[in-house]
Every structure is written in structure tokens, then in C-alpha cells.
Amino acid sequence: MGIHGLTGALRALALSAVFAAVSLVASVGPVGAASTIDFLAALSDSELDEFRAWKEARNVFSDRTDAYWDAVEAKRQTRRKKRTAKIPFDQSDYVMSLPPKYTGPTLSAALAKKYYDFVEHQKTTEPAKERELATVSDYLEAAKRVYGFTPERVSEREFKLRYAEEAHALGLSKEQVVRVYALETGGNGTYDMQSGIHPIKKTGRAISSALGYAQLLDANSINELARSGETFISLINQKLRDPANSPARTAALKRKLAVLKRMYANVKRLPFEWSVQQRYAKTDTGMGIHTLNIDADIGPMLQAMKLRTLKDTAEKQGRRSLSGAELELMNLAGPTTGLEMMQEPGSSAPTTNFFARRAYYVNKMVIGLTGAQLQLELDRRMTQAIIRPGAQEFAEAFDSVYARRSTAER
């Protein structure tokens, strides 16, 4: 006899037992519990069996997935300790399998709809709205409010030319910079582009704080200013000494220099720690600093310096040359992690070992790949995007800088 053949308290008790067995919801109050019984009671015997089998299988899968990611984190902690002790990694320091895949029973379309409707009904209060990420306009407002600063805008062609000049002076090649740009922006990005927002149509929704050609996060801006602020100040001073400056240009550079010095003083008071810089980047004073990426004089320096910092990190580890894909791997995963993925045993390990659980599933490009395969995928996408107009214009900017330098050296 099925549950529908029971009556009264016995039926309610049986339904409650089924509910407990399938773990429909992690925890419910009296109202939730009652509606859960109603949901289960509305199912036929066959639907109830189908639902129970599905939910039990999903619970087993969830437990296996949690155990997998727990193992990944444990291995990551071991590698951190080994890195500190300068002990080489071996294959046992990685989880060499991919996350488990669900292969159990699925719900029929009709039952899936009933379950979806039930879950929606369970939401007895208005769900908390997801916090909107700050956008370019928010950063600009913070910069003006805190520092009285509005970044100087120029054309895309001019910004690319200035970026190419800074990158060349820092020892970065056209191949490295343009391929990173192609990957990060799809080959058509603008210098004020924010991740998630179409650079031309301006449609979409911000999915991170990343700005510009190299897609610096807000904390990257804080980090690079803290690291290289004196260099940026020196470069602006050099621009001030240009005899070709008009009075208006000189005045603008002086204002810009005063703001830059104030921003630099602020970040130098902070401990040079990534977690501290991440928190500071969300404050008004930190948000204002992020707008330096958009400024015609400071933005090219800041973004090029981010790539130069990656190159310096690689050189310290003995890697003297980097392809565009290798540079981007460090940019995507972090400098040390990117280097780890370039060599065995990291290059053979699944990318789950190098990304946080949520980041792994959000970034579809990395799913199911090893470190070496991800590098190949980056290179493939770069090759596709580098033929687009923005990337071609960037390459021409480098060619122009090379030609001018060659003429000057004759």
C-alpha cells in the first residue's frame, strides 16, 4: 500500500519520514514544514518514488562534490607550506581527477515543474537583492568626491599609442601586450571597459571591478600604485618638464601630480597585503584610485606596469621569456599560480587545483582542463580575437612606436 493509502496522522507521519529521508530543504520552520508535507502529499506514489530517488542521488552527489573540494583545499594548503619551505612539488600534491559528475536519475519535466513551483512558493518573504557591483560611474563619482579628480579622456587610438609607448619602455613586446588585450577584451575593448559590459554598446551588467585593456581589478590598482607609485610620480614629473607643454597642459599635469601623490600617500599607509588592499579598494578612497586606469597619462603606465610586474615575477623564478598566453595565464590565475601551471607537475594537474570552487564554475573557460590545456585554450582564443579591429589598432600603435624609435636612433 502506497502513502496515498494511509490516512490521518499515519499519513502525515509517513510523509514526514519521506521528507526527512530526501532532505528537501536544509532547515525549515513550521510554515515551511507544513508546505513541504503538502507538496509531498500532492504527489502520486510513482512521483514520490521518483522524487525520493532523485533527491537521495543528489544528496550523495553533493557529499561527493564537497569531499572533492575539501581534498583540493587540503592539497592547496600543503603546497603553500612546501612553497614557503622551498620544497619542490610532486604529483601527490595535487588532486589529479576532475570533480565528480552527476550521473543519477533525473526528474521528469512535469515533476521538475512541480518542484520548481514549490520552491518558489517557499519564498515567503522578498528575497534579498544581490548587491550591485560598482560601475565606472560609481568610481568616477568617488574620485571626484574624495580627490576632486576627473580622469583626462583621449581617443582610443591615442590611448593605445600612449600605452604602447609605456609598454615598450618597460620591455614588454607587442606580441605580449596585444594578445593579452585580445583575450581580456575580445579584441575590441575600450580603455574604460568594465568586465561584463559591452565596450561599444555599453549594454550588460558588471560582473567584476576589472577595467581597461589589461582588466585590472580594483585591488590591482591599489597594489600597483603601492608598488610603483614613485615611478608613476617620476614619469609625470618628466612630462611636466616637456618644453612643448602649453600653459593649460602644465596646469593639468600639476593638478594630476598632486592627486597622484595624495593617492600614493594613502596606499603607502596600508600594510602591503592583498587582503588589506581588497578591502581598501571597496572604500570611497580606494574606489577613486581605480579611476587612474582611465586617465590618459596615468592609465597607460598603470596597466602596462601590471604586466611588467608579472614579467618581473617570472624572471625571479628563472623564466626569462613569456608568450602572450603565458603572461595571460599569470594575469588570470595570479603570478605564482600561473607559473605553477606552466611546469610539471602543475601543468598536468586539473585547473580545480588552482582556482577557488566558485571561480572554477563561474569561469567556463577553465572547466575540465589541465594547466597545460588552459594555456593552449588561452592561446587559441587570443588568435581568434587578435584579428578584430581593436587589436589591429593596438598592433598598429606598437608599430608606430617602433618606427619612431628607429628613426630617432639613426
Buried (B, 14 or more C-beta within 10 A) or exposed (E): EEBEEBEEEEBBEBBBEBBEEBEBBEEBEEEBBEBBBEBBBEBEEEBBBBBBBBBBBBBEBEEEBEEBBEEBBEBBEBBEEBEEEEEEBEEEBBBBEBBBEEEEBEBBEEBEEBBEEBEEEBEEEEEEEEEEBBBBEBBBBBBBEBBEBBBBEBEBEBBBBBBBBBBBBBEBBBBBBBBBBBBBBBBBBBBBBBBEBEBEEEEEEBEEBBBBBBBBBBBBBBBBBBBBBEBBBEBBEEBBEEEEBEEEEBEBBEBBBEBBBBBBEBBEEBEEEEEBBBBBBEBBBBBBBBBBBBBBBBBBBBBBBBBBBBBBBBEEBEBEEBBBBBBBBBBBBBBBBBBBBBBEBBBBBBBBBBBEBEEBEEBEEBBBBBBBBBBEBBBEBBBEBBEBEBBBBBBBBBEBBEEEEEEEEE
